[in-house]
Amino acid sequence: MILKLPISNQLLNANGTLHGGVHSTMLDLILGMTIRSTTKTRCTTINLNVNYLNPVSQGHLSAKGKILQKGYRTVAAEGELFNEEGKMIAKGTGTFKLIRED
């Protein structure tokens, strides 16, 4: 699964580069989507860690995620953001709680 986002001026910070909140939001989204599509269970973020690696100010972003460990109640996952040239601009890991009805 890949999530894409075109970069617009509204997403840039005062330095003219993509705001860090956009990085973290995309990582949170791709990780949640990856977990939900794999487990078929709703989930919520417990923890999200983001490493900002390279600035970006134009083009589009793509994000992909993968599950690192899956338990009955929690899942650990990792996501990566890339610019349109394929250069990694951010990497994140997260822990998510599976929302089970039992």
N, C-alpha and C positions, 0 to 999 in steps of 0.2 A: 504494500500500500504506500502510495506517495501523495503527499499534500503539497499543493503549490500556491504561491501568493505573489502577485505582482507588487513591486515596491512603488509606492506613490509618495509624493511630497508630504502628505499628512502623516506618514509613518516615520519620518526622519526627526532626529533630535536637533538640538541647537548647534551641534558640530557638523550637521549635514549628513550624518550616517544613520543607519537604521536604529531605532530606539530599542534598548535592551528588553523592554516589555513585549515587543513583537517577537523577539527570539524566544522568550520564555513561553509566551502564549502558543506559538506554533509547536514548540516541543511538547507542551502539556497536551495539546490537541492530538498530535500524531501518536503520542504514547497511549492516551486514552482510547483512541480509535483502534490502535493495534491490539490493545488488551481486550477491548469489547468484541472485536471481530474474531479473536481467537477463543475467548472464554464464553462468549455468548451471554455475558453477565455484565450488568452495569457496574461502574467503578467510580471511585472518587480519589483525588490526589491526596496523599498523606505528606509527601515530601517531594520537592523538585529541586535539583541542583543543576545550574547552568554554567558552562565554561564558554566565555566569549573569546573566540579565537582570531577572527579577522573582521574588519569593518566592511560594510557594503552600503552603497547608496543608490543603486539603480539596478534595473533588470528585474529578475524574479527570483524567489527563493523556492527551494524544494526541501521537503522534510521526509525522513523515513525513520521507522522505529522497529525495534525488535525486543522480544521478551528475553530477559536474562534468567529469571527464576519465577516459577509459578507455584504457589502454595494454595491451600484451600481458601484462605481469607485474604492473602496479600500477594501482590505481583511486583517484581522488580523489572524495570525496563530501561532501555537506552535509546536515545534518539539523536539524529544528526541533521544539521541544516547546511545546505549547500547553495552557493550562488549559481548563476546560469552557466558559468564555465566549469562547474563541478568542484570548486574549491570549498572546503569545509569552513564555515564561518562560526558555527557554534555546535557544542555537543552537550547533551544533558542526560542525567539519570534520574529516575523517579521511583518512588514506592507508592503503590496504589492499593486501596482497600476494595475488595470485591464486595458488592452489595448483594448479599444472598438473602432470600426470603425466609430462610429457616432460623 
